[in-house]
Structure formats: C-alpha cells, structure tokens
Amino acid sequence: MPADWTTESRDRVVHGDNLEFLPTLPDGAFTVVYLDPPFNTGRSQTRHETHSVRGSRTGAVAGFKGVQYERIRGDLMKYDDRFDDYWSFLEPRLAEAWRLLADDGTLYLHLDYREAHYAKVLLDALFGRASFLNEIIWAYDYGAKSKSHWPTKHDTILVYVKDPAKYHFDSSAVDREPYMAPGLVTPEKAARGKLPTDVWWHTIVSPTGKEKTGYPTQKPLGILRRIIQASTREGDWVLDFFAGSGTTGAAAAELGRHFVLVDSNTEAVAVMRRRLPDADFVTA
C-alpha cells in the first residue's frame, strides 16, 4: 500500500502486519494509541528487530536500546523464560507507538496479569518513568470461578504519556458512573454520578447482547469510550495496532474522533467491514 495517509484522510482499516504498515505513518500523528496485543500464553510469535526510535523523550531512564534498558531487559529474562519470545514481538511495536504519538498523546497498553508487571518495568525504560500516568484495573465478574485460588477477573491497562508536561487529559468529558453507596452522598450527587477512578467495574461483552459481534476477544464499547473521552478531543486521531472487532473505531466514530485500525486477521477485518461501513478498507 502506498504511504498516502495524512490527518486529512478518511477513517481507515488496514488488513496486514502492523509492524510492516506502521512505518508508513508520520511521526506524532495520533493523540491516543491503544494496544490490546495477544496475551503471552506460550504461543510463539513472529519476531522482528528494531534499531532506533526517532525523536527525544522526556524523563527517560536511558536512550532506547541503551545500557540501562538492556540491563533491565536482561534482569527480567532471568525471571520468565517466555519473556524473550513475547517481548521480541511486542517491543518494536511499543517503539512505533512512541514515535507515532503526538506530543500531547497517550498510550494505553491492555494486558492481563501474566505480563502487566513486566510491561510496567519495560515501559518505564522505553518511555521514561516520568511518563507513567496510571495503572487501570478493569474488573469484571463473568465466567468460570476457580476454587483453588482467587478467580482472576481483571485486566490491566498501563497508561503512558509522550510528554509529562503536555499530555491531554479531560476527566470532565468522561461518562460518569453510579456511586457504590449512593446513600452516603447528596441526592444531587447520586443523580449526577461520580467520575471513575483507576478501577473500572465494567461487564464484558454479553454473549447474547446487541453489542456482540462474534469476535472472540471483543472488548466492551464502554471501556474504549472512556479512554477516548479522557485523552482526545473531537477531531483527534486514534490508532489501534490490534484492532480485532473494531471497538476502538466504533467508539472513536461515536465520539467524533478519527481512527486508523490495523489487523492481520481476515476474520477481524470481515467483522470491521460490517461494523464500520463508512471507513476505507485497504490492504498493506
């Protein structure tokens, strides 16, 4: 595909390998980059090598691929024998995420309990510890319950900003949620609802609900709405590397934002064609 995308282009869905397509996009074009990568379940992933990140970072521990970064990565490999395979897959994509973020942009990296703690340490080295904004816990209560340990019913979303002095965040734009104890606040506050904290109680996509597309790893629209409401303005661009069912695009379109979605899965692209009929669909 020719490298013809600009911020004046139409919303776009790209069928192809994200690491091959992403270098065709210009630096600093996106206010939010959302990554919901395949979780590390022991499956092998395609390996790619990255050599540099363009630009400069505020508050970084060391330069990308610098001595400090390599030491951290090496120490972590001692604790997880799958670390090298998984992060050889994910690291170059995180490097592209940093390049593609606008100066006021925000990265949302969506992982489960297996990888979140490793990712936090690596992102501190890649983005700089000062760029860490939040660890969001998305808690839900659906599906099987283990009796041999505490049931794992949450995902982690790590939030990093491109520049700690410039990032955009507007909590007043976010949909409010009910108070858990409405009797402890005034009727006016109870009716208005409260701003979310860093723990988001939100159900998964119901298997029988109207939102369900049939795609196995579909994320709820409400989760992506909240991310986009807080960290973008109307007219801003949002990028999703592993678009899946296209929830990021659906939320962006609903809120008056623009999107570029990328996925290599033919089934995912078919779902997005039905869900986002007004977008341009291209093959990388």
Residue frames as qw, qx, qy, qz and C-alpha x, y, z in Angstrom:
[[0.000, 0.888, 0.460, 0.000, 0.00, 0.00, 0.00],
 [0.377, 0.555, -0.063, 0.738, 1.39, 3.45, -0.79],
 [0.364, -0.365, -0.497, 0.698, 2.27, 5.64, 2.17],
 [0.008, 0.460, 0.366, 0.809, -0.53, 8.09, 1.42],
 [0.399, -0.700, -0.587, 0.078, -2.16, 8.50, 4.82],
 [0.157, 0.307, -0.218, 0.913, -2.41, 12.01, 6.29],
 [0.034, 0.314, 0.677, -0.665, -4.53, 13.57, 9.00],
 [0.431, 0.293, -0.092, -0.848, -6.84, 14.75, 6.22],
 [0.284, 0.046, -0.897, -0.335, -7.58, 11.17, 5.15],
 [0.736, -0.314, -0.215, -0.560, -10.76, 9.25, 5.89],
 [0.683, -0.409, 0.544, -0.264, -11.02, 6.75, 8.72],
 [0.568, 0.481, -0.638, -0.199, -9.09, 3.67, 7.67],
 [0.869, -0.277, 0.390, -0.130, -8.95, -0.06, 8.39],
 [0.313, 0.658, -0.664, -0.165, -5.75, -1.77, 7.27],
 [0.987, -0.071, 0.102, -0.100, -5.53, -5.51, 6.65],
 [0.670, 0.550, -0.398, 0.301, -1.93, -6.51, 7.20],
 [0.728, -0.231, -0.380, 0.523, 1.00, -6.90, 9.60],
 [0.178, -0.969, -0.165, 0.047, 1.06, -3.82, 11.81],
 [0.542, -0.612, 0.271, 0.508, 4.85, -3.68, 12.03],
 [0.485, 0.186, 0.542, 0.661, 5.13, -3.56, 8.24],
 [0.091, 0.782, 0.479, 0.389, 2.43, -0.88, 7.93],
 [0.384, -0.842, -0.245, 0.291, 3.22, 1.39, 10.89],
 [0.484, -0.339, 0.211, 0.779, 6.46, 2.85, 9.45],
 [0.225, 0.447, 0.528, 0.686, 4.39, 4.38, 6.62],
 [0.233, -0.872, -0.424, -0.080, 2.58, 6.63, 9.13],
 [0.268, 0.691, -0.203, 0.640, 4.04, 10.05, 10.03],
 [0.372, -0.040, -0.620, 0.690, 5.59, 10.90, 13.38],
 [0.004, 0.189, 0.449, -0.873, 3.31, 12.33, 16.05],
 [0.273, -0.179, -0.528, -0.784, 0.04, 11.88, 14.19],
 [0.566, -0.425, -0.665, -0.237, -2.09, 10.25, 16.92],
 [0.300, -0.597, 0.300, -0.681, -3.40, 11.51, 20.23],
 [0.750, -0.304, 0.501, -0.306, -4.19, 8.02, 21.51],
 [0.499, 0.326, -0.783, -0.180, -2.50, 4.74, 20.64],
 [0.774, -0.264, 0.373, -0.439, -4.32, 1.72, 22.07],
 [0.395, 0.355, -0.840, -0.113, -2.72, -1.72, 22.06],
 [0.815, -0.196, 0.363, -0.407, -4.60, -4.87, 23.00],
 [0.338, 0.502, -0.768, -0.209, -1.97, -7.40, 21.88],
 [0.855, -0.101, -0.492, -0.130, -2.22, -11.18, 22.07],
 [0.573, -0.707, 0.347, -0.227, -1.54, -12.13, 25.67],
 [0.217, 0.539, -0.813, 0.039, 1.53, -14.25, 26.36],
 [0.887, -0.159, 0.205, -0.382, 0.05, -17.73, 26.59],
 [0.644, -0.338, 0.655, 0.206, 3.20, -19.54, 25.46],
 [0.742, 0.573, 0.333, 0.104, 2.43, -19.39, 21.73],
 [0.530, -0.163, 0.282, 0.783, 5.33, -18.38, 19.52],
 [0.262, 0.881, 0.212, -0.332, 5.06, -15.02, 17.79],
 [0.675, 0.615, 0.075, 0.401, 6.66, -13.54, 14.69],
 [0.561, -0.550, -0.018, 0.619, 9.98, -11.94, 15.57],
 [0.404, 0.833, 0.093, 0.366, 11.06, -8.54, 14.27],
 [0.618, -0.246, -0.172, 0.727, 14.07, -6.42, 15.11],
 [0.062, 0.970, 0.192, 0.134, 14.02, -2.69, 15.82],
 [0.683, 0.184, -0.143, 0.692, 17.06, -0.44, 15.74],
 [0.185, 0.002, -0.205, 0.961, 16.03, 3.03, 16.86],
 [0.012, 0.783, 0.608, -0.129, 13.28, 5.41, 17.86],
 [0.304, 0.483, 0.154, 0.807, 13.15, 8.80, 16.23],
 [0.303, -0.802, -0.138, -0.496, 12.84, 11.91, 18.37],
 [0.196, 0.303, -0.664, 0.654, 13.67, 12.59, 22.01],
 [0.561, -0.524, -0.629, -0.124, 11.92, 11.52, 25.20],
 [0.218, -0.682, 0.269, -0.645, 11.25, 13.50, 28.35],
 [0.625, -0.491, 0.439, -0.419, 12.29, 11.86, 31.59],
 [0.910, 0.201, -0.353, -0.087, 13.68, 8.68, 30.02],
 [0.812, -0.520, 0.222, 0.142, 15.84, 6.37, 32.10],
 [0.404, -0.412, 0.579, 0.576, 18.25, 5.97, 29.19],
 [0.384, 0.418, -0.444, -0.694, 18.26, 6.10, 25.40],
 [0.921, 0.152, 0.093, -0.346, 16.28, 3.40, 23.62],
 [0.939, 0.211, -0.193, 0.190, 18.42, 0.24, 23.48],
 [0.057, 0.792, -0.457, 0.401, 20.80, 1.99, 25.88],
 [0.324, 0.252, -0.841, 0.352, 22.81, 0.26, 28.60],
 [0.334, -0.060, 0.598, -0.726, 20.22, 0.79, 31.33],
 [0.769, 0.177, -0.068, -0.611, 17.43, -0.54, 29.14],
 [0.696, 0.283, -0.655, -0.078, 19.37, -3.65, 28.17],
 [0.093, 0.221, -0.823, 0.515, 20.24, -4.32, 31.82],
 [0.553, 0.029, 0.402, -0.730, 16.58, -4.14, 32.84],
 [0.812, 0.256, -0.282, -0.442, 15.55, -6.39, 29.99],
 [0.519, 0.324, -0.779, 0.140, 18.28, -8.88, 30.84],
 [0.151, -0.163, 0.747, -0.627, 17.31, -8.97, 34.52],
 [0.698, 0.106, 0.202, -0.679, 13.68, -9.63, 33.65],
 [0.727, 0.308, -0.548, -0.276, 14.60, -12.51, 31.36],
 [0.156, 0.273, -0.882, 0.352, 16.02, -14.32, 34.39],
 [0.370, 0.061, 0.651, -0.660, 12.54, -14.49, 35.87],
 [0.718, 0.428, 0.324, -0.443, 10.46, -15.53, 32.86],
 [0.467, -0.174, 0.733, 0.463, 11.66, -17.98, 30.22],
 [0.411, 0.630, 0.622, 0.217, 8.92, -16.79, 27.82],
 [0.077, -0.837, -0.103, 0.531, 9.92, -13.16, 28.17],
 [0.239, -0.396, 0.535, 0.707, 12.35, -13.09, 25.27],
 [0.200, 0.320, 0.819, 0.433, 9.90, -14.53, 22.73],
 [0.028, 0.803, 0.591, -0.078, 6.97, -12.34, 23.74],
 [0.135, -0.858, -0.032, 0.495, 8.87, -9.10, 24.04],
 [0.311, -0.188, 0.607, 0.706, 10.77, -9.61, 20.81],
 [0.123, 0.556, 0.739, 0.360, 7.28, -9.49, 19.31],
 [0.136, -0.876, -0.459, 0.057, 5.95, -6.54, 21.34],
 [0.445, -0.560, 0.016, 0.698, 8.97, -4.26, 21.87],
 [0.252, 0.033, 0.436, 0.864, 9.29, -2.92, 18.31],
 [0.110, -0.654, -0.625, -0.412, 5.56, -2.18, 18.28],
 [0.393, -0.799, -0.313, 0.330, 5.87, -0.19, 21.50],
 [0.407, -0.310, 0.221, 0.830, 8.75, 1.72, 19.93],
 [0.079, 0.364, 0.580, 0.725, 6.49, 2.58, 16.98],
 [0.266, -0.780, -0.567, -0.022, 3.75, 3.62, 19.41],
 [0.395, -0.650, -0.106, 0.641, 6.07, 6.16, 21.00],
 [0.276, -0.067, 0.428, 0.858, 7.09, 7.54, 17.59],
 [0.042, -0.466, -0.676, -0.569, 3.51, 7.86, 16.39],
 [0.268, -0.735, -0.554, 0.285, 2.15, 9.61, 19.47],
 [0.121, 0.832, 0.081, 0.536, 1.65, 13.36, 19.34],
 [0.239, 0.351, -0.524, 0.738, 3.44, 15.43, 21.99],
 [0.457, -0.232, 0.359, -0.780, 0.16, 15.55, 23.94],
 [0.757, 0.033, -0.518, -0.397, -0.61, 11.89, 23.22],
 [0.575, -0.389, 0.596, -0.403, -1.23, 8.89, 25.44],
 [0.437, 0.194, -0.860, -0.179, -0.50, 5.17, 25.12],
 [0.753, -0.237, 0.343, -0.510, -2.95, 2.63, 26.55],
 [0.357, 0.322, -0.872, -0.093, -1.45, -0.87, 26.73],
 [0.800, -0.211, 0.110, -0.551, -4.06, -3.53, 27.59],
 [0.393, 0.322, -0.857, 0.084, -2.65, -6.73, 29.13],
 [0.806, -0.450, -0.306, -0.233, -3.59, -9.45, 31.58],
 [0.619, -0.746, 0.237, -0.066, -1.98, -10.43, 34.87],
 [0.932, 0.012, 0.135, 0.336, 0.72, -12.57, 33.20],
 [0.619, 0.364, 0.117, 0.686, 2.56, -9.66, 31.56],
 [0.078, -0.942, -0.192, -0.263, 1.48, -6.40, 33.20],
 [0.574, -0.772, 0.133, 0.238, 4.28, -6.28, 35.78],
 [0.675, -0.047, 0.388, 0.627, 6.98, -6.98, 33.16],
 [0.319, 0.691, 0.397, 0.512, 5.44, -4.41, 30.83],
 [0.269, -0.956, -0.119, 0.005, 5.48, -1.72, 33.52],
 [0.606, -0.573, 0.288, 0.471, 9.23, -2.07, 34.05],
 [0.562, 0.183, 0.508, 0.627, 9.96, -2.15, 30.31],
 [0.153, 0.829, 0.384, 0.376, 7.77, 0.85, 29.57],
 [0.402, -0.879, 0.013, 0.256, 9.49, 2.81, 32.33],
 [0.563, -0.346, 0.439, 0.609, 12.71, 2.22, 30.41],
 [0.410, 0.392, 0.599, 0.565, 11.26, 2.81, 26.94],
 [0.002, -0.837, -0.378, -0.396, 9.05, 5.85, 27.63],
 [0.154, 0.391, -0.405, 0.812, 10.71, 7.11, 30.81],
 [0.261, -0.360, -0.817, 0.368, 9.38, 6.63, 34.32],
 [0.078, 0.304, 0.234, -0.920, 8.09, 10.20, 34.43],
 [0.367, 0.050, -0.503, -0.781, 5.77, 9.33, 31.53],
 [0.237, -0.279, -0.929, 0.051, 3.83, 6.75, 33.57],
 [0.324, -0.327, -0.053, -0.886, 0.34, 8.11, 34.23],
 [0.712, -0.209, 0.308, -0.595, -1.83, 5.28, 35.56],
 [0.077, 0.041, -0.992, -0.090, -2.33, 1.58, 36.05],
 [0.625, -0.051, -0.018, -0.779, -6.00, 0.98, 35.31],
 [0.179, 0.001, 0.976, -0.126, -7.67, -2.17, 36.59],
 [0.583, -0.016, -0.349, -0.734, -10.64, -3.29, 34.52],
 [0.217, -0.064, 0.904, -0.363, -12.61, -5.58, 36.83],
 [0.629, -0.011, -0.401, -0.666, -15.45, -7.82, 35.70],
 [0.433, -0.150, 0.800, -0.388, -17.34, -10.76, 37.12],
 [0.818, 0.333, -0.060, -0.465, -18.31, -13.28, 34.48],
 [0.656, 0.416, -0.627, -0.052, -17.36, -16.82, 33.57],
 [0.843, -0.179, -0.492, 0.126, -15.93, -19.75, 35.49],
 [0.339, -0.812, 0.319, -0.351, -14.75, -19.34, 39.08],
 [0.582, 0.281, -0.718, 0.258, -11.73, -21.28, 40.34],
 [0.741, -0.630, -0.092, -0.213, -11.93, -22.93, 43.75],
 [0.871, -0.106, -0.141, 0.458, -8.19, -23.47, 44.04],
 [0.388, -0.109, -0.066, 0.913, -7.18, -19.76, 44.02],
 [0.187, 0.618, 0.271, -0.714, -8.72, -16.31, 43.86],
 [0.603, 0.566, 0.525, 0.200, -10.50, -16.15, 40.47],
 [0.309, -0.239, 0.249, 0.886, -8.71, -13.86, 38.02],
 [0.222, 0.752, 0.615, 0.083, -11.37, -11.40, 36.93],
 [0.002, 0.922, 0.001, -0.387, -9.48, -8.32, 35.79],
 [0.715, 0.464, 0.098, 0.514, -7.27, -6.93, 33.04],
 [0.401, -0.643, -0.023, 0.652, -4.61, -4.25, 33.44],
 [0.471, 0.786, 0.212, 0.338, -4.31, -1.18, 31.22],
 [0.558, -0.402, -0.018, 0.726, -1.00, 0.66, 31.55],
 [0.249, 0.927, 0.261, 0.102, -1.18, 4.35, 30.65],
 [0.572, -0.313, 0.137, 0.746, 1.91, 6.26, 29.49],
 [0.276, 0.923, 0.163, -0.212, 2.13, 9.76, 28.01],
 [0.712, 0.520, 0.011, 0.471, 4.52, 11.02, 25.35],
 [0.270, 0.421, -0.269, 0.823, 5.41, 14.17, 27.30],
 [0.355, -0.481, -0.704, 0.384, 4.53, 14.51, 31.01],
 [0.096, -0.369, -0.174, 0.908, 4.34, 18.29, 30.61],
 [0.244, 0.187, -0.363, -0.880, 1.99, 18.37, 27.60],
 [0.044, -0.197, -0.961, -0.190, -0.42, 15.43, 27.63],
 [0.442, -0.237, -0.191, -0.844, -4.15, 15.92, 27.17],
 [0.238, -0.254, -0.916, 0.199, -6.49, 14.60, 29.87],
 [0.344, -0.241, -0.021, -0.907, -10.06, 15.76, 30.49],
 [0.018, -0.147, -0.944, 0.296, -11.84, 13.84, 33.23],
 [0.363, 0.352, 0.349, -0.789, -14.92, 16.07, 32.89],
 [0.506, 0.318, -0.475, -0.646, -15.55, 14.60, 29.42],
 [0.178, 0.093, -0.980, -0.003, -15.84, 11.03, 30.74],
 [0.622, -0.393, -0.479, -0.479, -19.17, 9.28, 31.27],
 [0.301, -0.452, 0.588, -0.599, -19.94, 9.18, 34.98],
 [0.509, -0.083, -0.854, -0.066, -20.83, 6.02, 36.87],
 [0.614, -0.651, -0.273, -0.354, -23.16, 5.27, 39.82],
 [0.186, -0.604, 0.614, -0.473, -21.92, 5.65, 43.38],
 [0.479, -0.003, -0.876, 0.054, -21.45, 2.29, 45.08],
 [0.236, -0.462, -0.710, 0.476, -23.04, 3.75, 48.23],
 [0.045, 0.544, 0.340, 0.766, -25.41, 6.45, 46.94],
 [0.481, -0.767, -0.417, -0.081, -26.90, 6.92, 50.40],
 [0.622, -0.451, -0.123, 0.628, -23.64, 8.46, 51.60],
 [0.231, 0.001, 0.229, 0.946, -23.84, 11.41, 49.19],
 [0.330, 0.370, 0.240, -0.835, -26.44, 14.05, 48.48],
 [0.655, 0.480, 0.570, -0.125, -29.33, 13.18, 46.13],
 [0.396, 0.866, -0.151, -0.264, -27.89, 15.65, 43.61],
 [0.067, -0.620, 0.763, 0.170, -24.51, 13.89, 43.61],
 [0.551, 0.035, 0.832, -0.061, -26.14, 10.48, 43.43],
 [0.628, 0.667, 0.342, -0.211, -28.17, 11.56, 40.39],
 [0.293, 0.859, -0.362, -0.214, -25.10, 13.01, 38.67],
 [0.974, 0.097, -0.082, 0.185, -22.87, 10.02, 39.37],
 [0.483, -0.762, 0.304, 0.305, -19.16, 10.02, 40.10],
 [0.430, 0.735, -0.500, -0.158, -16.06, 10.23, 37.98],
 [0.973, 0.016, -0.219, 0.074, -14.33, 6.87, 37.50],
 [0.462, -0.755, 0.450, 0.120, -11.18, 6.07, 39.44],
 [0.219, 0.557, -0.763, -0.245, -8.36, 3.81, 38.26],
 [0.239, 0.060, 0.965, -0.087, -10.53, 0.76, 38.98],
 [0.467, 0.136, -0.310, -0.817, -13.18, 0.29, 36.29],
 [0.434, 0.151, 0.853, -0.249, -16.04, -2.06, 37.07],
 [0.524, 0.426, -0.256, -0.692, -17.48, -2.91, 33.68],
 [0.851, 0.087, 0.496, -0.151, -19.03, -6.10, 32.42],
 [0.302, -0.184, 0.744, 0.567, -17.54, -7.99, 29.49],
 [0.434, 0.148, -0.409, -0.789, -19.42, -8.03, 26.21],
 [0.691, 0.026, 0.563, -0.454, -22.51, -10.16, 26.80],
 [0.245, -0.072, 0.893, 0.371, -22.59, -13.31, 24.64],
 [0.181, 0.570, 0.791, 0.128, -26.26, -12.58, 23.92],
 [0.022, -0.726, -0.227, 0.648, -26.17, -8.76, 23.89],
 [0.531, 0.823, 0.196, -0.050, -26.67, -6.40, 20.95],
 [0.041, -0.885, 0.421, 0.193, -23.04, -5.28, 21.14],
 [0.696, -0.247, 0.650, 0.180, -21.69, -8.77, 20.44],
 [0.440, 0.641, -0.412, -0.475, -20.04, -9.15, 17.03],
 [0.993, 0.102, -0.011, -0.054, -19.00, -12.78, 17.37],
 [0.502, 0.622, -0.489, 0.349, -15.29, -11.93, 17.51],
 [0.782, -0.299, -0.515, 0.183, -13.75, -13.93, 20.40],
 [0.515, -0.229, -0.331, 0.757, -11.66, -11.21, 22.08],
 [0.001, 0.707, 0.318, 0.632, -14.07, -8.29, 21.60],
 [0.263, -0.147, -0.494, 0.816, -13.69, -5.53, 24.20],
 [0.028, 0.747, 0.629, -0.212, -16.67, -3.54, 25.54],
 [0.253, 0.716, 0.246, 0.602, -17.50, -0.25, 23.87],
 [0.407, -0.899, -0.127, -0.102, -17.70, 1.42, 27.28],
 [0.737, -0.440, 0.134, 0.495, -14.02, 0.77, 28.02],
 [0.513, 0.209, 0.331, 0.764, -12.83, 2.36, 24.77],
 [0.042, -0.852, -0.331, -0.403, -15.31, 5.23, 25.09],
 [0.539, -0.822, -0.063, 0.174, -13.81, 6.14, 28.44],
 [0.676, -0.215, 0.257, 0.656, -10.24, 6.05, 27.10],
 [0.351, 0.433, 0.412, 0.721, -11.06, 8.19, 24.08],
 [0.204, -0.895, -0.328, -0.223, -13.22, 10.66, 26.01],
 [0.580, -0.753, -0.003, 0.310, -10.47, 11.34, 28.54],
 [0.576, -0.417, 0.377, 0.594, -7.41, 11.50, 26.28],
 [0.320, 0.236, 0.545, 0.738, -8.61, 13.01, 22.98],
 [0.240, 0.455, 0.189, -0.836, -10.58, 15.97, 21.70],
 [0.676, 0.581, 0.412, -0.190, -13.15, 15.98, 18.93],
 [0.541, 0.813, -0.192, -0.093, -11.38, 15.62, 15.59],
 [0.254, -0.660, 0.706, 0.045, -8.28, 13.91, 17.03],
 [0.733, 0.312, -0.562, -0.221, -6.89, 10.68, 15.58],
 [0.714, -0.403, 0.520, -0.239, -6.78, 7.33, 17.38],
 [0.510, 0.456, -0.707, -0.175, -4.64, 4.33, 16.36],
 [0.829, -0.264, 0.415, -0.267, -5.23, 0.66, 17.26],
 [0.083, 0.539, -0.802, -0.244, -2.49, -1.83, 16.30],
 [0.030, -0.057, -0.998, -0.012, -4.50, -5.00, 17.07],
 [0.368, -0.082, -0.055, -0.925, -7.98, -3.84, 16.14],
 [0.160, 0.144, 0.948, -0.235, -9.87, -7.14, 16.40],
 [0.163, 0.617, 0.770, 0.006, -13.58, -6.46, 16.29],
 [0.199, 0.494, 0.264, 0.804, -13.08, -2.72, 15.72],
 [0.360, -0.756, -0.511, 0.194, -14.35, -1.46, 19.09],
 [0.367, -0.424, -0.001, 0.828, -11.78, 1.36, 19.10],
 [0.065, 0.135, 0.493, 0.857, -13.07, 2.59, 15.74],
 [0.258, -0.625, -0.685, -0.273, -16.71, 2.31, 16.81],
 [0.402, -0.701, -0.367, 0.462, -16.05, 4.34, 19.96],
 [0.301, -0.263, 0.191, 0.896, -13.99, 6.93, 18.07],
 [0.022, -0.335, -0.605, -0.723, -16.66, 7.40, 15.39],
 [0.327, -0.701, -0.634, -0.027, -19.39, 7.72, 18.02],
 [0.414, -0.713, -0.206, 0.527, -17.41, 10.47, 19.78],
 [0.337, 0.940, 0.029, -0.040, -16.43, 12.46, 16.67],
 [0.354, -0.672, 0.568, 0.317, -12.83, 11.27, 16.53],
 [0.706, 0.544, -0.379, -0.249, -10.98, 9.67, 13.60],
 [0.773, -0.383, 0.506, -0.024, -9.25, 6.31, 13.53],
 [0.526, 0.497, -0.667, -0.179, -6.72, 4.04, 11.87],
 [0.830, -0.270, 0.419, -0.250, -7.20, 0.36, 12.74],
 [0.378, 0.530, -0.740, -0.169, -4.78, -2.43, 11.81],
 [0.762, -0.206, 0.563, -0.242, -5.25, -6.19, 11.98],
 [0.114, 0.403, -0.827, -0.375, -3.76, -9.15, 10.14],
 [0.312, 0.162, 0.917, -0.188, -6.72, -11.45, 10.83],
 [0.134, -0.172, -0.650, -0.728, -9.12, -11.89, 7.91],
 [0.291, -0.573, -0.766, 0.006, -11.99, -12.67, 10.28],
 [0.236, -0.562, -0.317, 0.727, -11.37, -9.44, 12.21],
 [0.006, -0.176, 0.340, 0.924, -11.42, -7.38, 9.02],
 [0.214, -0.362, -0.781, -0.461, -14.69, -9.01, 7.97],
 [0.288, -0.643, -0.630, 0.326, -16.23, -8.07, 11.33],
 [0.180, -0.486, -0.060, 0.853, -14.99, -4.49, 10.95],
 [0.019, -0.114, -0.593, -0.797, -16.46, -4.21, 7.44],
 [0.286, -0.586, -0.725, -0.221, -19.87, -4.87, 8.92],
 [0.403, -0.668, -0.440, 0.445, -19.33, -2.68, 11.94],
 [0.179, -0.659, 0.092, 0.725, -17.59, 0.29, 10.27],
 [0.630, 0.510, 0.540, 0.228, -19.06, 0.53, 6.77],
 [0.217, 0.974, 0.062, -0.017, -18.02, 4.16, 6.24],
 [0.447, -0.698, 0.442, 0.343, -14.28, 3.53, 6.67],
 [0.563, 0.639, -0.483, -0.205, -11.76, 2.99, 3.90],
 [0.893, -0.253, 0.372, 0.025, -10.53, -0.61, 3.82],
 [0.445, 0.755, -0.475, -0.079, -7.05, -1.20, 2.42],
 [0.979, -0.118, -0.017, 0.166, -4.51, -4.00, 2.32],
 [0.230, -0.865, 0.408, 0.180, -0.97, -3.32, 3.48]]
